[in-house]
Amino acid sequence: MEVKSTFNKIFSLFVYEIKNFFINFIKGDLITKTSYFVMGFGSLARKQYVKGLFFLLIQVLYIIFMVSSGGYYLSMLKTLGINTQGEVWDEKAQIFRVQQGDNSMLLLLFGVSAILVTIVLIGFYFWQVKIAIRNERLIKEGKKLPTFKQDYRDMFDKNFHITILLVPVVLTVLFTVVPLIFMILIAFTNFDKNHQPPGNLFTWVGLSNFQNIFGGNALWSSTFARLFVWTIIWAVFATFLNYFLGMLLAIIINKKGIKLKKMWRTIFVTTIAVPQFVSLMLMAKLLHDQGALNVLLKNLGLVSDFIPFLSDPFLAKVTIIIVNLWVGIPYTMLITSGVLLNIPEDIYEASKLDGASPRQQFFYITLPYMLHVTTPYLITQFVGNINNFNVIYLLTGGGPLSLNLYQAGETDLLVTWLYKLTVNEQNYSLASTIGIIIFIVVSVVSLIVYNNTSAVKQEDDFS
């Protein structure tokens, strides 16, 4: 209901602004009406030359851009190219020459950029219209219009938040929004190793990639289903085992009567000081079929044959979860230690007077308080483990391989499968489709879980 209410408010505001836009055009004077067609005229005609020239320059540059190249890129978005690169016979020189073809990838990228440029222009357009309307209102009220010096001072005073956020917003759009939109659109094409521009064009295929993932292609869908299940299992174990074992370790170290607390914390934190990729690569060597651990166990006579820690599908998954405890528990121990120290001691004293046992204190005081404070951390860790590339890739490389999976191994997560599809198989469209599905699942689960936790619903209970 809250989401629906927010949507209704946004829609009502949008309708209100559009309605006012046309009403102000009808009621406005000639200068204001002209500013609806010539950007900056509402400022230029009222002697705000710098501001007016700025908006006029934006409109002129946009027209030049659209005439020179932007319009072409927008028109090519429909087909993503029609001319394939190839050799043509030069009758005059009596030789074959290479004829440059269209590059579907560049056409898509520049087409998306042209759309974003248009959106930015629309934003500037409505901004200058509002300024023109405001100027007319101020003149009618007998007030002075703000000068360039006043606007400049406001940039570092009451509008400083806009000034300071301008550069980050622009960089975010250029290096995050544009690539993200480009990646999403790739999922609706057939961009793979057989459609590599400019030698071969790729085209729009609609929802066929999603249909293939969800049953249209038996091998793709079965691979996705198995890896999705394993990804969720891995994320649950990697998140909650680390959390509860790290919390248990923190409780033991912080318990009254335990000596040398700082030393114990330092010993466990030492694992964090070692780069994770070093620990994982070392573990991969130790647990190999011919690795040091297997050789040692065999020489001691404890096993008759090598234990397939990383080569057996089931055992490899168990090994990954256990090894991840080594690199994950210390982080949780540090975080939960800080939270444990902040639990009011009088709560425990009161519970003892009421006859609560240590077990009851843990389940009714410690655990609820910990979950209340660390739920956002748990959600972050869960999402991070769904996309945990390092542990899987450095420990097993996704192996052992399987003929029943498409370009994936038994321990591959969706994110490592996505990596293999792009780097090894050049199947960018399928990889992009998987990326979108991961994003949807993670974002939906995160929002639902977060909004239904005590951290949101009962944020004042432990204040």
N, C-alpha and C positions, 0 to 999 in steps of 0.2 A: 504493500500500500504506500510505503514511503517513497519507493522508486516511482510509482505511478503519480503520486502527488508532485514530485519534483519535475517529472516530465510535463505534467499539465501546466505547471508554473512557467517552465521554459517556453512551452508552446504559446501560452497566453502572452508572454512578454514579446515573443517574436511577432505575433499577430498585431499587438499594440504598436510596435515599432514600424512595421510595414504600413499600418493604417496612418500613423503620424507622418510618415515619409510622403505619402500622397497628399494628405491634408495640407502640410506645410508648402508643398509645391503649388497647390491651388491658391492658398492665402498669401504666399510670399510675393515680394515685389519683383521687378524685372531682374535686378541683380541676383537675387536668390534663385529665381527660375533659371537664369543663364548658368549658374553654378551647377545645376543638375546635368548640364551638357558639356560645359568647359570647366574642368577641374581647376580650382584655385581662383576662379573669377570672383567669388564672393569675398575673397580677401584682397585681391588685386584692385578691384573697383572701390574698395574702402581703405586704400593706402597701406595695407599690410603686405608690402611688396615681397619680402623674403618668404613669408609663408605661402603667398599666392604663387610665386615663381616655383617654389618647391613642388607644390601639387601639380602645377601645369607641366613641369619637367617630367614628373612621373608619368603623366598621361601621354606625353609626346614620346618618351622612351618606350612605353608599352606598345604604342601604335607602330613604332619602328621595328620593335622586336617581333610583333605578330606578322607584320608585312614581310620582313626579311627571312624569318625562320620559324617563329612560334606557330603560325598558322599551318605551315607545312607539317610540323611534328604532330599537331593536333589532328590534322586530317589523316595522317598515317597510323594513328592509334587503332583505327578500325581494322586494318589488315596487317600491321606490323611489317610492312614491306612487300613488294611485288617482284622486284628484280633480283634474281639469284646471280651470284658471282660465277663467271665462267669465261671460257675462251671464245673469241670471235675472230673471224678471218678478216684481215686487213687486205682488201683487194689491191690497194695502191702499193703497199710494201711487200705484199705476197708472204705475209707471216701471220701467225696467230698472236693476238694480243689479249691480255687479261682485261675483262670488262668488270669494273667494280660493281658489286651488287649492294642492295640495301642491308643494313645491319639492324636486325630486329631488336637486339638488346639496346642499342643506342636510341633507336626510334621510340622504344617504350620508356626509357629513362628520360629522354628529352621531352617526350609527350607529357609524362607525369610532372616534370619541372614546369612546363608551360601552363599546366592546369594550376599548379601552386602559385605561379607568378600571377595568374588571373585572379586567384582568390585574394592574394595580397593586394592587388589593384582595387578589388571590390572593397576591401577593408579601408584603404586610403580614400576611396570614392565617398563612402558613407561618412567618414571622418570629416572630410572637407565640406560635405553638405551640412553636417551638424554645425560646423564653424560658421558657415554662411547664414544659417538660420539664427544662430546665437548673435552674430554681428547685427543682423536686422533688428532683433529684439532689443539689444542694448542701445541702438540708435534711437529706436522709438521711445525708450525709457529715458533718453537724454543722458546716457552714461558714455564714458570714453571706452574705446576699444583697446584691448591689451596690445602693447607695442612689442616689437621683437625682443627688446631688452627685458621686458617683463616675462615674456615666454621663456627666455633663456634662463632667467633667475629661477623661474618655477621648475625648470628641469632639475635643479639641484636643491629644490626646497620641497614644495608640496607634491611635485610629480617626480621626486627623486627615485621612487620605487620603479617607475616606468623606465627611467634612464638606466638604472643599474641592471634591470632585467632584460634590456633590449638585446645586448650582445649574446647572453646565454640562450635566449629564445631563438635568435637567428641561427646560432650554431646548432642548436637542437634540431631545428627544422632541416638544416642542410645535411647534417651528419647522422640524424636518427629518423626523422619523419620520412624524408625522401627515400632512403634505403629501405625502410620498413614497408612503405607503400609499394615500392618496386618488388620487394620480396613477396608480398601478398599477391600481387598481380601475376607473378611468375607461376603461381599455383594454378592459374586458369589458362596456362599455355601448355604446349608440348615441347618445352625447352629441355632436350636431353642430348645424348651423344650423337644421335642421328639428325639432330636439328641444331647444328652449331653455325651461327652467323659469322661471317657473311657468306660462307660457302653454301650453307643451307639455312633457310629462314625457318623460324618457328612461328606458330599461329595460335590464335585463341581456340581453346577446346571446351570452354565452359566448365561444367562441374564434373567432367569425365574422370579427372584424377581423384576426386573425392569418391566418386562411384566405384572406381577400381579399388580404392583402399577399403571400402565398406562392402565388398562382395563381388564387384565386377571383374576383378582379376583374382583368381583363387590363391595364387602364390603370394601376391602382395597383401591381400586381406588376412591370410593366415599368419604371415610374418608380422604384420602390424598387431594382430590380436595377441599373439604370444609375447611379443616384446612389450606391449602395453601392460599386460598382466604382470610380467616380470619387473617392469619399471615401477609399478605401484607397490609390489611386494618389497622390492629393494628400498624404495623411498620410506615405506612404513618401518621396516626393520632398522634401516640406517638412521632414521630420525628418532624413533622412540627408544630403541636400545641404548643409543648414545645418551639420550636425555635422562632416562631413569638410572642407568649405571653411573653416569656422571654425577647425578644428584645424590645417589647412594654414596659414592666416593666422597663427595663434598660433606655429607652428613657425618660420615665416619671421621674424616679429618677434623671437622669442627666440633666434634663431640667433646664434652668436658672430660678431662682426664687423659686425653691423647696428647702426648708430648711431641715436641719438635714439629709442630704444625707447619711452620714455614719450610722446613726441610722437605716434608712430604709433598707440599704443593710444588716446590721447585723441581723435584724429581719428575713429577708428572708433566709439568709445564715444559720440561726439556724436550719432549717429543714435538712440541709446537715450534721450538727453535730450529729444528731440522726441517728444511723445505719438504713439502709433502711429496713432490715428485721424486725426491731422492729416496724417501722411505718406501714409496710404492715400487720403484724400480728395484730396490734392494730386496723387497719381499718377493717380487716376481722371480728374481734369480734364486732366492732361497727355496721357494716352493715349487720350482720347476721339477719335472719328472726326474731329471738327472741333477737336480740342485743339491745344495749343501745339506739341507734338512733330510732329504730322502737318503742321501749317501750315508749320513751319520746314523740314521735309524737302522739302515741295513747293516752297517758295520757293527753296530751294537747288538745285532741279532733280534731287534724288536719287531722287525717286519721281514717277510720273506721276499716281497716284491715291492717295487716303488709304489707309493701312494699317489694316485693322480689328482693332486690338489687342484691343479688348474686345467687338466685335460678331460676330466669327467664332468658332464654338464651339470649334474646336481651338486657334486662336491665343489665344483668351481664357484657356484653361487653362494654356497655356505662359507667358503673360504673368503670370498670378497666381503661378505657381511662381517666376518670376524676381524679381518685385517682392517676394515674401516673403523672398528672400535678403537684400534690403536691410535689412529689420527683424529678421531672425533670426540672421545670421552674427555680429554683434557680441556677442550673448549667449553664443554658443558659444565665441567667441574668448576671452572673459573667463574662462569656466569651465575651458576646456582649458589656458589659460595657467597657472592656479594648479596644475593637475595636472602639467603638464610640468616646472614648477620643483621638484616634489617627487620626480621620478624620480631615484634615486641616480646620480650622475655616474660612479661606479666601474663600474656595469654597462656603460656605453658604452665606458669605457676598456678593460675586459676584452674586450669584443667586438671592439674595434679590434685588440688584440693577437692575437686569433684570426683576423683577416683579414676581418671583416665589413664589407661596403660600407654606405654611408648608406641605400641601399634596404633591405638586410637588417636594419639596425638599426631602421628604421621598422616593418617588418612583424613582426619577432620580439621587439622590445622596446617601442617606443613605443606601437604600436597595441594590443597585448594589455594593456599597463598601463592605457591610456586606457579601453578597453572594460571592464576589470575594475572601475575606479573609477566610471565614468560610466554604466554600464548602467541604474541606477535613473533617472538623468536622462533617458536616451534613451527609456525607457518612458513617463516623465511627458510628455515632448515629443510622443511618438507619440499618446498619448491626448489631449493638448491639441490637437493638429492635427486629429484626427478631429472634435473639437468646436470647431474654430476658426471662430467666428462672424464676428469682426471683419474679417478679411482678405477673405473672400468678399463679405460684405454691403456693406462700405464701398467695395470696389473695383469690383465688377460688379453688386451687388444680386442675384446669382444668374443674371443674364442671360448670353447672349441667350435670350429666351423661345423655347419650342418647343411646337408643338401635340401632339407625341408624348408630352409629360410632363404629369402631373396637378398643376396649381398649382405648377410648378417650372420653373426655367431650366436651361440646359446646364451652368452652373458651380455650381449649388446643391450643397452638401453635405447630408447627411441632417439635420444640425442646423439649417441655414437653411431647409430644406424644412419641418421641424417647426415652425419659427417662423411661416412663411407659412400653414401649415395652421391655426394657432391664431389669429393676428391677422387674416388676410385672409379665411379660409374658415370660421372657427369650428368646424372639425372636430376637436374635442378628443379624441375617442376614437381616431381614426387617429393623431393626433400622439402621444398617450400610448403607443400600440402601437409606434410607431417609437422612442420614447424607451426603452422596455423592451428592444427588440432591440439598440439601440446599447449600452445598459448591459451586456447579456449578452455581446455580442461583445467589448467593450473589457475587461471584467473577466476573462473566460476567457483571452483572448490575453495580457493583462498578467500574470496568475498563472502561466500556462504558461511564458512567456518568462523571467520573473524567476526562477522556480524551476529553470530549466535553464541559467542563466548562471554564469560563473565567480565573480561577485560573491557568490553563495550557496554554490556547490559548492566553491570554492577560496578562501575568504575570507582565508586565512592565507598564501597563496602569495607575496604582495608585501609582507608585513609586515617 
